[in-house]
């Protein structure tokens, strides 16, 4: 299904789609992991901003199309999906993780594990940028409801603390669709002074 929408995704501008998180990105440098990288639009946008990007995509076909379209020395392309990420990314220290339009495809019983996986990719003070749409549309083959509260509980259990939420319109102009954009920061509880 996503392979058919490749060109539609590519027509959307990275800065427009992710305008809510641009102020946070402006404070960062280093490496960002783009999980569910799809057409590669976001990975390419991040690379153009000067980031090193690790783009993870479960569809082999999309991964090959994205690699072909967005040839950049700053993007490393990997096959994988949440909750099981490539071993090379476990317990790494990246500056941010971008999970755009993926959360409602993860089964609710796998979300805790998925959140732990993403937390394990982040350094202390690293950001998780997570977006999901409010409801299913005709172009969607699976969809699991999500709420800010449930997502934030999963995040907190993985040492990811809520920073801010945004509500954005659908850039593909689908009826009655809007997006929740959530920002979390990794913060491991301070150890008591003894």
N, C-alpha and C positions, 0 to 999 in steps of 0.2 A: 504493500500500500504506500509506504513512504517513498519508495523508489519512483512511483508515478508522480509524486509531488515535488520531486527534486528541483525543477526549474521554478516552481512557485516559491519555494523556500529561498532560493537564490535571489529572487527579485526583491526580497525584503532587506532593508538596510540594517546592518548590525547595530549602529548607533540609535536608530529609531526603535527597534525591538527591545533593546536593553538600556533605554534612556534612564530608567530608575537607578540602575547600578553604576552608571558612568562616574558619579562622584566618588564612589568607593574604589573603582578601578584606577582612578587618577592618583590615588594614594599608594598604589601597589606597584611593585616591579617583580620580576622573577618568573615563576612558572605557575600556570593555571591549567588545571585538568578540566577538560570539557567532556562530560559523560553523556553519551547519547548524541554524539556530534553530528549525526545526520548528514546533510549535504556539505558540511564543512564551513558553512557561512560564518558561524560564530568563531570557530577556530581561526579562520582567516582574519576576521575582524580583530580578534585579540592579538594575533601575530603582527598585524599592521600597527597596533598600538605599542608594539615593542616587547610583548610577552613571549616567553617560550611556552608552547602549548603542547599538552599531551591530549590528543583527541581519541576518545574511546567510542566505538560504534559496534552494536551487535550484528548489523546486517553487512555481510561480506560485500554485497553488490553496492550498497551505499558507500561503504568504506573505500572501495576501489574508485567509484565516481568522484568522491570528495578528494581523494589523493591526486587524481588526474586533474581536477579543476583547480585545486588550491595547492600548487607546488611551492612550498616554502621550506627553507632550511630551519625555520623556527617552529615547525609543527612535526611532532612525532605521532604517527598514526598507529593505533592498536585495536585489535579486535577484542571485544569484551562487553559485559553488561552487568548491571547491578542485580542482585546483591553480590555476585561473585566477580570480583575485579581481577585483572591480571596480577600475578604474584609480584611482578616487578614494581607495582605501585603500593603494595602493602607496607605500612609503617614508613612512609616517605614524609617529606617535609615541604609540601608545596604551599604557595602563597594563597591560592584560592581554588575552589571547585565550582564549576558552573554546571548545574543540572537544569536545563531548560526544556520544558515540555515533555518531561520523562516521568515525573513522580506518579501521575495517575495511571501509568502503565505497570507500575510495580504493585504486586499483590499486597494487600494490607498486612498479611502475616509475614512478609519479607521486608517490610519497611524498616523495622528496628535494625536488622542485619545490614540493610543497605546504608542506613545512617551511620552505623559503626564503621562500615567500609570507607565512607566518605571522610569521616572524622580521622580515620587512620591515615589518610592521604595528606592531611593538613598539618602545618606547623602550628605551634601555639600562637594565637593571634591571627591565624589564617581565616579567610571568609568562605562561607558556603552561600552561593547565590542559587536559589531554587525557585522555579516558576512552574505553575500548573494552571490549566484552565478550569473554569467552574463547572462545566458539564460536557457531556458527550455531544458530538456532532455527527453528521452523516458520513464524514470521512474518517471515522474512528472505528477500528475493529475491536478494541477492548478498552475498558475504562473502569477504574476503581475510584470511587468518590474520595475526596480528601478535604480536610479542613485545616485551617491555620492552627487550631488548638491541638489536633491529633499530630500534625506534622511537628509542632513545637515540642510536644511531649517526647516524640522519638528523638528529636534533635538534642534535647536536654539530657536524655539518658546516654547520649554519645558525647557529652561535654561540648555541645554546640549551643550557644546561648543566643536567644532571640535579640535582634537589633532593631529591625524595622520591617514593616510590610507595606506594599504598594498594590493598588488595583489599577490595571491597565486594560485598555480596549483591545480587541482582537485586530491585529494588523492585516489579517487576511479578510477582514470584514464579514465574518460569518455571524448570522443573526443570533442575538442573545448570548454571545460568548464573551467572557472577559477573563483576564488572567490575574492570578495572585502571584506577586513576586515577593519572596521572603528572603531576608538577609540574616545570617547567623555568623557568629564568630566563635572560634574554638578557644575555650578557656578552661583549663584544668584547674580544679579547686586548689586554692593555696594550702600548703601544708602548715599545720599549726607550729608556731615557734615554741621550741622546748628549751 
